[in-house]
């Protein structure tokens, strides 16, 4: 069976597939209905792009990227999430999604692409290194949540 990889901009009806990728690739069990709402909101911004990878018309991966503007660096694109269905890894899907963000960054005049990856995601780290990314520094991640 031939498989055809396609990358396209995400749509509202991709919410369930993205929800499942978040759940199984990252362990994020964010509710499906909230995922639908967040996806719709993000798709209406001009600073964010979400692309999905399809194999034979089925979503098997996605990347979410955004403008990264700060006072101490040139403009970059920031990858907030990159997920590929575990059963489909090693087929060039993640690489194609990264290339799509890199193309957007170049077209938009950004100086490059940045991302952070969880400390224990060694396979992901090796993947990014193989795609030409360099390891700059280790960090700790802090968050303060407010009562809902």
C-alpha positions as CSV (number, residue, x, y, z in Angstrom):
1,X,0.0,0.0,0.0
2,X,1.4,3.3,-1.0
3,X,1.5,6.1,1.6
4,X,1.3,9.7,0.7
5,X,2.5,12.4,3.1
6,X,0.7,15.7,3.0
7,X,1.3,18.8,5.1
8,X,-1.4,21.4,5.4
9,X,-2.6,24.1,7.7
10,X,-4.7,22.8,10.6
11,X,-8.5,23.2,10.5
12,X,-11.1,23.2,13.3
13,X,-12.1,19.6,12.4
14,X,-8.5,18.4,13.3
15,X,-9.2,18.9,17.0
16,X,-9.8,15.3,17.8
17,X,-6.7,14.1,16.1
18,X,-4.6,16.8,17.8
19,X,-6.2,15.9,21.2
20,X,-5.2,12.2,20.7
21,X,-1.6,13.2,19.6
22,X,-1.3,15.4,22.7
23,X,-2.6,12.6,24.9
24,X,-0.4,9.8,23.6
25,X,2.7,11.6,22.4
26,X,3.0,14.0,25.4
27,X,0.8,12.6,28.1
28,X,-1.4,15.7,28.1
29,X,-5.0,14.8,29.0
30,X,-6.5,18.1,28.2
31,X,-10.2,17.7,27.5
32,X,-11.4,17.3,23.9
33,X,-13.9,20.1,24.1
34,X,-11.3,22.5,25.5
35,X,-8.9,21.4,22.8
36,X,-11.6,22.3,20.2
37,X,-12.0,25.8,21.7
38,X,-8.2,26.4,22.0
39,X,-7.6,25.2,18.5
40,X,-10.2,27.5,17.0
41,X,-8.9,30.5,19.0
42,X,-5.3,29.8,18.0
43,X,-6.2,29.3,14.3
44,X,-7.7,32.9,14.2
45,X,-4.4,34.5,15.3
46,X,-1.9,35.8,12.9
47,X,1.1,35.1,15.1
48,X,0.5,31.3,15.4
49,X,0.6,28.6,12.7
50,X,-0.5,25.0,13.2
51,X,0.3,22.5,10.5
52,X,-0.9,18.9,10.4
53,X,0.8,15.9,8.6
54,X,-1.5,13.5,6.9
55,X,-0.8,10.0,5.7
56,X,-3.5,8.8,3.3
57,X,-5.8,11.5,4.6
58,X,-5.3,10.7,8.3
59,X,-3.7,13.2,10.7
60,X,-0.6,11.5,12.1
61,X,1.3,14.6,13.4
62,X,1.2,18.3,14.0
63,X,3.4,21.2,14.7
64,X,2.4,24.5,16.5
65,X,4.6,27.4,16.0
66,X,4.4,31.1,16.9
67,X,6.3,34.4,16.6
68,X,9.0,34.7,19.2
69,X,9.8,38.4,19.8
70,X,12.0,39.5,22.6
71,X,14.2,42.5,23.4
72,X,17.5,40.6,23.4
73,X,17.3,38.7,20.1
74,X,16.3,38.9,16.4
75,X,12.8,37.7,15.5
76,X,12.4,33.9,15.6
77,X,9.7,31.3,15.2
78,X,9.0,29.3,18.3
79,X,7.9,25.7,18.1
80,X,5.5,25.1,20.9
81,X,4.6,21.5,20.1
82,X,5.7,18.9,17.6
83,X,4.0,15.5,17.9
84,X,4.0,12.5,15.6
85,X,2.0,9.3,16.1
86,X,4.4,6.8,17.7
87,X,3.5,4.1,15.1
88,X,4.4,6.5,12.3
89,X,7.8,7.8,13.6
90,X,10.9,7.3,11.5
91,X,9.1,8.0,8.2
92,X,10.1,11.7,7.8
93,X,6.9,13.2,9.2
94,X,8.6,15.2,12.0
95,X,11.2,16.4,9.6
96,X,8.6,17.5,7.1
97,X,6.7,19.4,9.8
98,X,9.9,21.1,11.0
99,X,10.7,22.1,7.4
100,X,7.3,23.6,7.0
101,X,7.9,25.9,10.0
102,X,11.4,26.7,8.8
103,X,9.9,27.7,5.4
104,X,7.4,29.9,7.1
105,X,10.2,31.5,9.2
106,X,12.2,32.3,6.1
107,X,9.3,33.7,4.2
108,X,8.3,35.8,7.2
109,X,11.9,37.2,7.6
110,X,12.6,35.5,10.9
111,X,16.3,34.8,11.7
112,X,15.6,31.2,12.7
113,X,13.5,28.7,14.7
114,X,13.8,27.9,18.4
115,X,12.2,25.2,20.5
116,X,12.4,23.6,23.9
117,X,12.1,19.9,24.6
118,X,11.5,18.1,27.8
119,X,14.6,17.0,29.8
120,X,13.9,13.3,29.5
121,X,12.9,13.2,25.8
122,X,16.3,11.9,24.5
123,X,14.9,10.5,21.2
124,X,13.4,13.9,20.5
125,X,16.7,15.6,21.3
126,X,18.6,13.4,18.9
127,X,16.0,14.0,16.3
128,X,16.4,17.8,16.6
129,X,20.2,17.5,16.4
130,X,19.9,15.4,13.3
131,X,17.7,18.1,11.7
132,X,20.5,20.7,12.2
133,X,19.3,22.3,15.5
134,X,21.9,22.9,18.2
135,X,21.6,22.4,21.9
136,X,22.1,25.8,23.5
137,X,21.3,25.4,27.2
138,X,19.4,23.5,29.8
139,X,16.7,25.3,31.7
140,X,14.1,24.8,34.5
141,X,10.5,25.5,33.6
142,X,8.4,27.4,36.1
143,X,4.6,28.0,36.1
144,X,2.1,29.8,38.4
145,X,-1.5,28.8,37.9
146,X,-4.4,30.9,39.1
147,X,-7.6,29.5,40.6
148,X,-10.1,28.9,37.9
